[in-house]
Amino acid sequence: MANAGDEDPKRSRAIAPAAKPGLTGIGAALAPPMFASLLSRLFKWWSSGVGPRLLAAVLLFSSLVTLTLTALQLYLDYDREVGLIETRLDEIGRSTTGSLGESLWNLDQTQLKLQLDGILRLPDIRAAEVREIADRPNPIRLAIGEPSTRSVVTRDYPLKTNVQGNMREIGVLHVEATLSDVYQHLLNRALVILASQAAKTFLVSLFIIYMFHLLVTRHLVAIAEFVSKYSLARPPPPLRLERRPPYEADELDKVIEAFNAMCTNLQHAYGELREANANLERDLTIRRRAEADARASEERFRDYAETASDWFWETGPDHRFTYLSDRVVAFGMDPKVRIGTRRIDTALDRETEAEKWRAHLAMLDRHEPFRKFEYRGRDTKGRMHHFSVNGKPVFDADGSFMGYRGSATDLTAQHETEERLRQSQKMDAIGHLTGGVAHDFNNVLTVITGTIEIIREELADKPELSAIAQLIDDAAARGAEITSQLLTFARRQPLEPREIDVNALVVETAKLLKPILGEHIEIEIRLADDAWSAMADPSQLSSAIVNLAVNARDAMPGGGKLTLETANRELEGTAGDNDGVRGAFVMIAVSDTGHGIPADIRERVFEPFFTTKGVGRGTGLGLSMVYGFARQTGGTVAVESEEGRGTVMQLFLPRSKGEAPARATPVQALVTARGHETILVVEDDPLVQGYVIAQLGSLGYRTLVAGDGASALALVDQGAKFDLLFTDIIMPGGMNGRELADAVRIRRPGVKVLYTSGYTDNAIIHEGHLDPGVALLSKPYRKSELSEKIREVLAGEPPA
């Protein structure tokens, strides 16, 4: 049988030992909390000072070195022990396979068992087994020991025998060697090494810490205490360390020497710094005083600039603005836009007053101061302003001209106030004139219109005379219309405002315009669906729309398009814009496509008697009447026009506070109504008195007549019976119609009163509106109007 060592036995790798269950459980239970607590204590210790951190570093480094060396030593021991086991296994293969092969060939199990027992007695051998390789039933399989699957080294050796000159494999020897003893030995050795190294490392570290404290850290603490208590104001003696002087100065001695030298230098620097600080403090005091004076001067100038009614400006040598104070924003101008422009660039009167501007520019070129130079200009939004400017030339130290510096005042409000005052005075003068004339003139017109009405009835069968009577009637009506327009412009026309549906009134008025304007004028209506209701006198509003439409027709002699439009508007009440009115308004716009209004007369269109029509073609009161009606109602009128592109007249009426506006109804033809009641007529004008008595008699009424208030009261006191007091308002004798009515009501409570007048003054009108519950029949009136109004008052119906 060949030597087993010549064969190539199959070798298996050593299997690592499994951890012991007991150790694993305890480690798993105790390691996390112990490790966390240890880490926490180590961190606190390490962060408490240089010594602990040094100790921790030494321990850590020593531990790493120890662990590394221990691991290397254990690896070498492990490799040596495993090598011995493998050598022993190889020896078993060389020495026993031959005899075992012969015993197996001879089927001598006893000899096989003895040989296997001999193998099992060898060190570290755990188990041995012989397996026969044969085709017969129940081949030999003999095993001894305790086989294991962990921490073992195994070998399989073939068992051969010589059969007829040929080597034949008849079985296999399986041997297992345990590594448990090797691991136990290595563990014990590791514990001994680690314990000895840890003790040595700890003792060495303590010694190092002690020596480091003795030689270094205690001196560092002394240096730190010296530094913390060091004061430049009261410097302590130089620092000296408590230590035996070495033969040569070491690093600490050099540090102390350098530190004491630094302290000496600091003392010198501190002395110089105190002297420099003293000088700097004096300089800073002077500078702070100068800065405070400058700030006070600047704040004083800013306060003056912000609180003044003026703004300040500067220009360069080319007279273009280089600075404008913030106050200019309050007057609608943007400094960013105006910087770089000249005063003349935004002037509106540079062409109309060219001589004034030439003189001003010449003065600027001569570098002369100027005061109160007034001109008209536009702000950033294009609105017109009146400015007054003062300026002074500025020169530098060598006398070179630098520009102008000055202030400007906005006189727009003053000019507008003066204009409104002139307009108010003009209106008051016209009002007084109209009021003085209207009373007597309307009395005459009342008699004329009434008489002509009677004459026309009598001349119905004589066409030629009836035509003459019609001419007289038309002239009287025209005179009454002019008087009414004057009263309306002067805001002395009695108004009876009520809540009206503006859209409905515009539609009804448009029906009346078609025959008035003619076929060559196209009428378009644009009504706002959400138009508010307005508070206005519907009859006067209709007249105003008609006046605007007629004016538009005259601007389109060759035909054109008239547009009636309604909309809601909120006016901001800006000075100079829409007469300064503010609030919610209903706008009625009348637009035409005519020749437009020239810019030079646009601001005069509402002046009374101003007209661009030829002589005899108009009184110039149409737009004045519209303006007066709008202002008396609480609104205003605005005009937008451009030559060659038409005109837009915007009538603004105050929004009604109610919810249900009254619908405008078509004008019904008045029907002469008769009666039988008794009427007390109080009229001072004999002609009117006779006319009224005749008209009332023809209507079936009985009349009592008085020429003044005192006579009327005498009749009342005498017990005269009457159903209606029909009295003029303006009468001689110190008692007007309102005072008479009040006196009669005291004597006859509940008596019904109808006033009549050609000019009411303020007896029954306040703020342009009739007092509540007052019935008025304005002169001149016709018979049908007289009968209708009397029946209305007697029936107790509210005034229309």
Secondary structure, DSSP 8 states (H G I E B T S, - for coil): ---GGGS--EE---------HHHHHHHHHHHHHHHHHHHHHHHHHHTT-HHHHHHHHHHHHHHHHHHHHHHHHHHHHHHHHHHHHHHHHHHHHHHHHHHHHHHHHTT-HHHHHHHHHHHHTSTTEEEEEEEE--SSSS--EEEEE---SSSEEEEEEEEEEEETTEEEEEEEEEEEEE-HHHHHHHHHHHHHHHHHHHHHHHHHHHHHHHHHIIIIIHHHHHHHHHHHH--SSS--------S---SS--HHHHHHHHHHHHHHHHHHHHHHHHHHHHHHHHHHHHHHHHHHHHHHHHHHHHHHHHHSSEEEEEE-TTSBEEEE-GGGGGGT--HHHHTT-BGGGGBSSTTTTHHHHHHHHHHHHTT--EEEEEEEEE-TTS-EEEEEEEEEEEE-TT--EEEEEEEEEE-HHHHHHHHHHHHHHHHHHHHHHHHHHHHHHHHHHHHHHHHHHHHHHHTTT-HHHHHHHHHHHHHHHHHHHHHHHHHHHTT-S-B--EEE-HHHHHHHHHHHHHHHH-TTEEEEEE--TT---EEE-HHHHHHHHHHHHHHHHHT-TT-EEEEEEEEEEEEE--TTSGGG-EEEEEEEEEEE-SS---GGGGGGTTSTT--SS-TTS--S-HHHHHHHHHHHHT-EEEEEE-TTS-EEEEEEEEB-S-SS-B---------------EEEEE-S-HHHHHHHHHHHHHTT-EEEEESSHHHHHHHHHTT---SEEEEESS-SSS--HHHHHHHHHHHSTT-EEEEEES--TTSSEETTEE-TT--EEESS--HHHHHHHHHHHHTT----
